[in-house]
Amino acid sequence: MSSPYDPQQPYQQGYPPQPYQPDYPQQPYQQDYPQQPYQQAGYPPAGYQQWQPPTAERPRRPGLLVAAGVLWLLNGAFLLVFGVITAVADRLPGFEKAMLESGNQITRQQLLAVGISGAAFGAVIVGLAIAVLLTGAIWARIMIIVVAVVPTLFLLVLIVFPLFTIAASVLQFLPPVGRYVRARRGRPAAWG
């Protein structure tokens, strides 16, 4: 009888010849990781949250966001009123006398420029504060901080504006506000 591979016969049992392979003991297949259970198509892997469509119920606006928005509105209103008063200060009765007595060398143009700048920053802050209160949008919360930093640097002598700026900046980024914004956008609360 011939061996499993006989070079004299070109093909045995309809298969091409196979090279000689020594008989080594076969190692069982080993996995280095646990096998995943069967998953039905269309479902997330185990441990992941199932997507759910947004509910018809609107999320409640957190009190921290309202507090931050009110502080921003007060900030903007203060700056707006300060700017308008400063811009028209030279028209107030007794302005010339007060300027002479104080010894300040501020010109009318400088006073007008400070007043217009303050009013413009105040108006932008009020507009962004309304956007923060109504939507809680991240772009509005970041922009209001960026815009408020400029007058804060100039008004460090006044304690109210910097304190409101710091308090409003912190309040609008606390966790309840983030959860509210994510819920409003329809994302699950576990998402970052």
Summary of the structure (lengths in Angstrom):
residues: 192
radius of gyration: 36.6
end to end distance: 73.5
largest distance: 130.4
contacts: 436
relative contact order: 0.13
helix: 54%
strand: 1%
